[in-house]
């Protein structure tokens, strides 16, 4: 049994109105801490979808996401900071003259930041995507660490290990969630296009895809470049939300957090990445008490920093062993799935029609 098209249209419109209303309400009602967590959920949706494009839909195991985020964050910060703020940050080593007086609006800076990350992804991906599986993961992880080390030592441009502070807080709730929704719509359209079908063909069987005339190398490079662009935009949003960045923010642990979201949500599922991004981001803050001192009935702990990540690592291990497809697997959200499996009692409230089949 499937819902009628008119019913689906009504449900889609109602759901969209509810989401928009909730975002606007959250922006006005949530406190500063809750609003920051809410905005982090939106940023992690963008980052998870960008990683899912290459890991889930194209079948490339990449671990270099933090490097592209760093490029986007630093480019956007240097383009939007005022000259006075740059003088305050670069007090040990002066900033290079070409960047000292540059200050442009946030939207163009965001596009340039994503383009810079995409260019880096293209230059890195062209030679590296010849590798496969673990070798590709090691190579992309190495490039990510190279980018971080370069930013740490490129003091006249990035201010080195001191980082950049006092970034304009352009990452508002409406900006972040507007881009998150736009990313979901873009990814949905991309995956259902001819390019998306080619990506899935490369993922399922690269040799068969090449035999069918699909340009495998070109598909990989384009997918990697698009993913890098989205990661750069996500890194820029993260920097302008925190209003401070430094190279230590973009270590492998950041890539691990995004990979955790993708695996838990379902590799190859846009809906799964969005849901898992919200769940994992909220759970990370809810379980922060594990890093402090704990008082149990039989024993006490003085504080175990990192215990929270141990819990998430065990959770990831359980998912990999017992439910490798994650929360959604490769499925996407649909009203038919909701009404036919999750809420069977709601079937009587909406008109249904039988699926036409062969006699």
N, C-alpha and C positions, 0 to 999 in steps of 0.2 A: 504494500500500500504506500502511495506517495501523495504528497500534498498537491493541491492544485496550484497553478502558476499565480493566480490572483492572490491566494492565501500566502504564498511565499513572498510576493511583492509587499503585501501588508506587513508581514513579519519583518522583512528586511528594513522597511521604512521605520517601523516601530523600534526595532533594535538600534538603528542608526541614531534616531532621536534620543533614545535612552542613553547611549554612549556619549553623545555630545552634551546632553544635559548633565550627566554625571561628571564629566571633565570640567565643565563650567562651575558646577556646584563645588567640586573638590577644590578648585582654585580659590573659591571664596570662603569655604568653611574650614578646610583642613588647617591645622597649625603648621608652623614652619618646619618642624621635623617630619611630620606625616606627609607634608607636601613634597619635601625633598625625596622621601622614599617613593612616593607616587610618581614623581618625575624620573627617578632612577629606573622605575619599571618601564617607562616609555623608552628611555635610552637603551636599556638592555633588550627591548623588543627589536629595535633597529639593528643592534649589533648581532643579536642571535640570528635574525633573518639574513644578514650579510654573510655570516659564517655558514649558515645552512645552505646558501646558494652554491657554495663550492664543496662543502663536505657532504651535504645531503642530496642535492639535485644533480651535481656534476660528478660526485664520487671522488673528489680530490681531498686527501687528508692533509690539511694545512694547519699549522700551529703558529702562524706569523701575524695574527690579527692585532696584537698589541702594538706592533711596530707601525702599522698603517694608522691606527688610532692616534699614536704619538705624532705622526706627521700632520694629521688633520688638526689636532689640538694646538700644536705649536704654530702652524701656519695661520690659523684663525686668530690665535692670541696676538701674534706679532702684527697682524693687519688691523686689528680693532682697538688695540691699546693706544691711549693718547701719548704724545711725545713726553709729557710730564711724567706719566706713569712709567714709561720706559726709562727715563732718567733715574727714577727712584729704584728701579730694579737692577739696572746695570751700573752699580756704584763701584764695583771692583774692576771690571773690564768694560770699557765703553762699547755700546752697540755699534755695528757697522753703519756708516753714514746713510746708506741706501734705505735702511729700515727705520732710521731715527725719527723721521717726520711723516711716516706713512700712517694714515688712519682712514679707514673706509667703513661703510655700513656693514652690519652683520651678515645680511643675506648674500651680498657678493663675496664677502670673506668666507662664508660657509661653502659656497660653490667652488671658490678657488682652493680651499682646504681639501674638499673632496677630490678635486681634479689633481692636486699634488699627490694625494695618496693613490689615486688611480694611475698616475704616471709612474710612481714607484712600483705599484703592483705589476704594471705592464713590463717595466724594465727587469724586475725580479722574476716575473713569471715566464718570460720568453725563454731563458735558459733552464730554469728550475723545473718547469712543468714537463720536461722530458723524463724526469724521475717518477717513480711510483711508490705508493704505499708508505712504508716507514722511512724510506730515503727522502721522499718529498716532505714528510713531516719534520725530519731532522734539518733539512735544508731551509725550510721556511722559518723554523724556530731559530736557526742560526742567523738568518737575515734580520729577524726581529731583534735579536740581541745586539747585532751590529748597529742597527739604527739607534737603539737605546744608548749604547756606548758612545756613538758619534755625537748624539745630543748632549751627553754628559760632558764631553770634552770640547764641544764647539761653543765656547763661552761667549765670543762676540756676537753670536746669533741667538743662542738659546739660554744664555746666562748660566750654562753648566749645571752643576748639581744643586745650585741655589734655586733654580726654577724661576717661574714667573708668577708674581702675586698681584692681586688687585685687578684681575680681569673683569671687564664689564659683564654684568650678569644678564646677558641677553637670552639665556636659556630659560624662558618662562614656560609655564605649564601649557599654554596654548601653542607655543612654538614647538615644544618637544612632542606633545601628543598629536599635533597636526602633522608633523613629519613622520611620526610613527604610523599613523593611519595612511599617509601617503606611501610609505614604504610597503605596507601590507598590500595596498591596492596595486602598486607597481610590481611587487613580487608575484601576486596572483596573475596579473596580465602577462608577465614575462614567462611564467612557468606554463601557462596555457597557450603560449605562442609557438610558432615553429622552432624558434631558438630554444625554448624550454623543453620541447619534445626531443630536440637534438641533445640537450644536456642529459636528459634521462636515458637516452639511448647510449650515450658515452658511459654513463654510470653503470648501466646494466651489463653491457658487453661492448667493450671498446673495439674489439676486432670486428664484430658483426656490424657495428656502426660505421666503421671505416669501409667495410666491404659494400655497404649500401650507399656510399658516396658522401657521407657526412665528414666535413673537414674537422677531424678530431682536435688537432693542434690549435686551430683557430677558435673552436668552441671553448676549449680550456682557457686560452688566454683572455678571451672576451669575458668569460664568466669570472675569472680571477680579477680582472680589471674592474668590472662592475662591483664585485664584492669589496674590493679595496676602496672604491669611491664611497660606498655606503658606510664602511668602517671609518673612513676619514671624517665623514659628517657626524657619525656617532661620537668619535673622539672629540671633535670640536664642541659638540653639545655638552659632553661631560666636563670639558675644561671650563666652559662658561657657566655651568651649573655650580661647580666647586669654587670657581673664581680663583683657583690656584692650580698650577701644574708643575710637575718636576719629573725627571726621568724615572724615579722609583715607582711612579704610578703605573708605568707601562711595562711591568715585568711579566713573566710567563703566567703568574697567578691570575692576572686579568684575563688572558686567553683561556685559562683553565675554567674560570667562572662562566665564560660564554659557551665553551664547549660543554660544560655541565648542563647548561640550559638546553642546548640543542639535543643532547643525548636523552635527557629526561623528557623533553617534549616530543621527541620522535624525529629521527633523521629523515628528512624529506617531507616534513609537514609544516606548513606555514602557521596553521592554527596551533599546533603543538608548541612551536617556538614562542608564540605570543603568550599562551597560557603559562608555560613553564617559566618565562621571563618574569611574569608577575609573581608566581608562587615562590620561586627561588629568591628573588630580591626581597620579598617580605619575610621569608623564612630566615634569611641571613641576618636580618636585623632582629627578628624575634628570638633567635638563638644566640644572640651576642652575649647573653649572661653566662654562657658556657666558658667564655674566655676569662671570666673573673673568678673570684673565690666562691666555692660552692659549699653549702652546709647540708649534708645528708644526715640521716638518722644515726648511721653507724660510723661515719668518718667525715672529715672535712678536707677541702683542698684549698691551698693558698692562692690559686689562680693558675690556669693552664692556658696560656695564650696559644691560639691555633686549634683548640679543641673543637671549635665550631666547624672549621674546615675538615677536621677528621670525620665529623658526623656526616658532612656532605660527601666526603670521599667514600665512606661506607655505603651511603645511599646510592651513589653512582655505581659502586661495585655490585650491589644487590640488583640494580636495574640491568646492568650488563649481563649478569648471570641468569636472572629469572624472567626478565621482560626486555629483551634486546630491542624491541620495536619502540620502546618508550611509551609515553602517555597516549599519543594519538597514532603511533606507527607512521604510516604514509598517508593516512586518511586526513581529510579536511572537515571542518565543521559544516554541517548541513542541517536544515530543519527536518528533513526526512529522517536523518540519523537520530535527532533528538526525540521526535515524536514516536518513532517506531521502536526504539530500544530503551531510552532513558525514562521517558514519561508516557507509558502506554495509556494511562488514564486520560491524557489530554487529547487523545485521538477523537473522542466524541465531541469535542468543542470546535473542531475545525473540519471543513469538508475534505474528504479524501477521495481519491480515484484509484482504481485498480491499474497496475502497470500493464500496459499492453504487451502481450507476448505472442509468440508464434503458436498457432493451434496445434 
